[in-house]
């Protein structure tokens, strides 16, 4: 199932993990709370593709969405 930007944003804000497919590839987006903020990681088949610095969860969502939208021209 392909996923929209709105679905990604909702998942980041409300969940700690999301699995989805895009362009025929399987991804996992997951995060965790640390003492200095929330960290969000994005992987494809076990390979780390993107990771945020610790920050508020909503800021992680914004940073990831910018990355995700920018990557749509390339097959990520």
Buried (B, 14 or more C-beta within 10 A) or exposed (E): EEBEEEEBBEBBEEEBEBEBEBEEEEBBBBBEEEEEBBBBBBBBEEEEBBEBEBBEBEBBBBBBBEBBEEBEEEEB
